Amino acid sequence: MLLLLACSGGPESAEKEDSGEPIPSAYEVQWSTAPDPLVAGQEGQFSLQITDQDGRPIDDLQQSHQRMVHAIFISSDLEDFQHLHQEDYGDITADNLRNASFSFPITAKLATEYRIAFDYAHRNKYQHTEAGMTVEGEPAALESPRLEPVNVAEDRGLRAELSWEVEPIVGYEASWTVHITEVESGAEVTNLVQWLGADAHAVTTDAAISAIGHTHAWFPGMDNAPPGHDMPHQYPGPDIPFHYSFSVAGSQKVWVQLAREDAPDDPYLFPFVFSVAP
C-alpha cells in the first residue's frame, strides 16, 4: 500500500462516481499554527482542514491506517522527523469529520524550513498533499543534511539493521529488510505488534525533500489494498520486509517506525541513509 507523491489531479475537472456525486479533481490542505510561526523547542498547536479546489470541506474522508490524516514533518536538514495525528491526543468528533478539520500539538525541534506531507483517503483513493512551514528561534538546523550512509540505527534499547535484497535504482522496485535485535544482549526481537494498522511504517525522502513517500511492511497484494484496510500481522520479528520504487536518484533518508508488545502506542524510530542509483 503505497502513498505516492502526487495523487490528485488538476483543478480543471472533476470525475463523477456511478452515484453522480462529484469527485474532487484536486485537494487543498489549509493549515495554521499557534503561535504563527512556531518557535523551536516550544509546544504549539497545528490545525488543518481538507477542502476541494472550491474551498468546500471534504466531509466524507476515509480513515486510513487507523487515522483520518497523517501529518509528517521533516526539517530541512533531515534531523527532525515527526509523524503526528489528532487521534494521538484526543477523540475525533462529528464536527471534525463534518468540517474535515483536525488539530494536534507539535513541538518543532529546529529553527528552519520544514516540509509537511499530508496523507489521507477519499472515495477509496489515497491522497497526498505537501506544504512548507517556517519555524523560528533556536537552535538552528544544520546548513546541509548529513548524508553519510547509515544502515544501523538504535532507539530505546533496540537495534535495527537494514539490508538490501534488490538495490535501489530509480524506476525499479527495490526491496529491503530491517532486522531487529536487543542492543545489550543481541537477542532477536520476536514480539513486534502492529502500529496504525501495519507491521511497520516507512517514510522516505531525497536530500532536497522533493519526493516524500510513505509505505509499509510489505505483504503479497498490498498494492491493491483499499483505504481503511488493516494489513495482516505477518512479521512479529526479527525481520520486516519492504518494497518501494524510488523516483529520485542520489542520497535518500528513510525513517522506519514499528511497535513492540509492551508499548504498542509508543513506536520506535529508526533512520537510515543510503543512495539510489539513476
Secondary structure, DSSP 8 states (H G I E B T S, - for coil): --B-S-----TT--EE-TT--EE-SSEEEEEEEESSSEETTS-EEEEEEEEETTS-B-TTEE-BTTBS-EEEEEETTS--EEEE-GGGTS---HHHHHHTEEEEEE---SBSEEEEEEEEEETTEEEEEEEEEEEESSSB--SS---S-B-EEEETTEEEEEEEEE--BTTSEEEEEEEEEETTT--B---EE-BTTBS-EEEEEETTS---EEEE---TTGGG--TT--------SSEEEEEEE--S-EEEEEEEEEEETTEEEEEEEEEEEEEEB-
